[in-house]
Structures are given as structure tokens and as C-alpha cells.
Amino acid sequence: MRVFIVAIVTSLALLGGATTGFAEQGDGHRGSRDGRHHDMRGHGPRDPAMMVERMSRHLDLDEPQQEKLKNIMSAASPELDALRGRERANRQAQKELDTSASDYSASLANLAAESGEIVASRMVLMGRIRGEINAELTEEQRAKLAERGAHRGKGRHNWDRGTN
């Protein structure tokens, strides 16, 4: 049981880092370079137009590509919002659990299982979105995107990795 819960919590932590994609600020700072503030503690904007604007700068997207990517992201936005709502409700339910209740372990296990389902749904959705976006990019743009993804998370806070 304990191993199961640890696996779920670890999966959630890993997924949190994996889903930021281009929503992350390019310079690694939580603040805003252009005067706009972001929500979700530095995970970047949820506005599809802003995400496409950032991708356009990094990948030199043409107008038709920009429009297609905006449509892809806008279409996925309701699904992402629904998953965020489920995540929020799950976290709130975890906080409200009474540790002294006789059914605490069973309730926690149910919430952990639900959390795992949410993580799986997010992974599938994000994979679908990435696939749709990649289908609209040129080989050169896909290579740039892959290179950018390889460098993500290697900012100033990774002291233990010896990068700084």
C-alpha cells in the first residue's frame, strides 16, 4: 500500500515537470519579462495565443502554422481545464481527510487511485497535443523543439546536477 502511494506521488511530481512545455519562461524565471504575470506558480500562461507566440519566436512559425497551433491548443483547453479541476478537487479532498477516521487508509487509497487516473489522462492528452503540434512542424522545427525540450529544467536551481 505504501509503495503504491509513493509511486502515485512520484508520478504526479514527474508529470508536473513534464507538462509545462513551452508554457515555461524561456529564461527560467518565474516572473514575467513582458509585464504580464502568470498563474500556477511560474508554470506560464494558459492562453493558447501566448503559447503560440512564444513557440513562434523560438521555431520561426509561419502564419498558417501559428493559426493551426492556436486551434490545436484552443481545442484542448477545455480538456486541460477539466483535468486541472479534477486535480484541484482531489488535492482538496486529500487535505480534508480525517487521519483519525477508521476509513482513512481506504479513502486515501481511493484518492491516490483517482490521482493516478488523472495523471494518466493528462499524459495521454499532452501526448495527443504534442503529436498534433509535431504534425504541423517542419523537420527543422521538430529538431529545434526537441533540442529545447532537452535543455528544459537545466536552469540555475539544478546545483546537484553540476550544471552551474
C-alpha positions in Angstrom: 0.0 0.0 0.0 2.7 2.4 1.0 4.7 1.6 -2.2 1.6 2.3 -4.3 1.1 5.7 -2.7 4.7 6.6 -3.1 4.5 5.6 -6.8 1.5 7.8 -7.4 3.0 10.8 -5.6 6.3 10.4 -7.6 4.3 10.1 -10.9 2.5 13.3 -10.0 5.7 15.1 -9.3 7.3 13.9 -12.5 4.2 14.8 -14.6 4.1 18.3 -13.2 7.6 18.9 -14.7 6.7 17.2 -18.0 3.6 19.2 -18.8 5.0 22.7 -18.7 6.4 22.5 -22.2 6.6 25.9 -23.9 4.4 27.5 -21.2 7.7 27.8 -19.2 9.5 31.1 -19.4 12.5 30.9 -21.7 14.9 32.4 -19.2 13.9 30.1 -16.3 12.5 32.9 -14.1 9.1 32.7 -12.6 8.4 36.4 -13.2 7.3 38.0 -16.4 9.7 39.5 -18.9 7.0 41.4 -20.7 5.0 42.7 -17.8 2.3 40.0 -17.8 2.0 37.9 -14.7 1.4 34.2 -14.8 -0.6 32.0 -12.6 0.1 28.5 -11.2 3.4 29.5 -9.5 5.5 30.0 -12.6 4.2 27.3 -14.9 3.4 30.0 -17.5 0.4 31.2 -19.3 -2.6 29.1 -20.2 -3.5 31.4 -23.0 -3.1 29.5 -26.3 -2.3 32.6 -28.2 0.6 33.5 -25.8 2.0 29.9 -26.0 1.9 30.0 -29.8 3.5 33.4 -29.8 6.4 32.0 -27.7 6.7 29.0 -30.0 6.7 31.3 -33.0 9.7 33.2 -31.6 11.6 30.0 -31.0 10.6 28.0 -34.0 10.1 30.7 -36.6 6.5 29.5 -37.4 4.7 30.9 -40.4 1.2 32.3 -40.2 -0.6 29.1 -41.3 1.3 27.1 -38.7 0.6 29.7 -36.0 -3.1 29.5 -36.8 -3.1 25.7 -36.7 -1.3 25.6 -33.4 -3.7 28.1 -31.9 -6.6 25.9 -33.0 -4.9 22.8 -31.6 -4.3 24.4 -28.2 -7.6 26.1 -28.0 -9.4 22.9 -28.8 -7.5 21.1 -26.0 -8.0 23.9 -23.5 -11.4 22.7 -22.1 -10.0 19.2 -21.5 -6.9 20.6 -19.7 -9.1 22.9 -17.6 -11.3 19.9 -16.7 -8.2 17.9 -15.6 -7.0 20.9 -13.6 -10.3 21.0 -11.9 -10.2 17.3 -11.1 -6.6 17.7 -9.7 -7.7 20.6 -7.5 -10.7 18.7 -6.2 -8.5 15.7 -5.5 -5.9 17.7 -3.6 -8.7 19.4 -1.6 -10.2 16.0 -0.7 -6.8 14.8 0.5 -6.4 17.9 2.7 -9.9 17.3 4.2 -9.3 13.7 5.1 -9.5 12.9 8.8 -6.4 10.9 9.7 -8.2 9.6 12.8 -11.1 8.2 10.8 -11.5 4.4 10.7 -11.7 4.5 6.9 -8.7 6.9 6.4 -6.5 4.3 4.6 -9.2 3.3 2.3 -10.2 6.9 1.5 -6.6 7.8 0.9 -6.1 4.8 -1.4 -9.2 5.8 -3.4 -7.9 9.3 -3.8 -4.5 8.0 -4.8 -6.1 5.8 -7.4 -8.1 8.7 -8.7 -5.0 10.9 -8.8 -3.3 8.2 -10.9 -6.2 8.2 -13.3 -5.9 12.0 -13.6 -2.2 11.7 -14.3 -2.7 9.1 -16.9 -5.4 11.2 -18.6 -3.1 14.2 -18.6 -0.3 12.2 -20.1 -2.5 10.9 -22.9 -3.9 14.3 -23.6 -0.5 16.0 -23.6 0.9 13.3 -25.9 -2.0 13.8 -28.3 -1.4 17.6 -28.3 2.3 17.1 -28.9 1.6 14.8 -31.7 -0.8 17.2 -33.4 1.7 20.0 -33.0 4.6 18.0 -34.3 2.5 17.1 -37.4 2.3 20.8 -38.3 6.1 21.4 -37.9 8.9 21.0 -40.4 11.8 18.6 -39.7 14.0 21.6 -38.7 11.3 22.9 -36.3 10.9 19.5 -34.7 14.6 19.3 -34.2 14.7 22.7 -32.6 11.7 21.8 -30.4 13.4 18.5 -29.3 16.7 20.4 -28.5 14.8 23.0 -26.5 13.0 20.2 -24.6 16.3 18.5 -23.8 17.5 21.7 -22.1 14.3 22.4 -20.2 14.8 22.1 -16.4 18.6 22.7 -16.5 18.5 26.1 -15.0 20.2 27.7 -12.1 18.4 25.5 -9.5 20.0 22.2 -10.5 23.1 22.5 -8.3 23.1 18.8 -7.6 23.5 18.0 -11.3 26.6 20.1 -11.6 25.2 22.3 -14.3 26.0 25.6 -12.6 
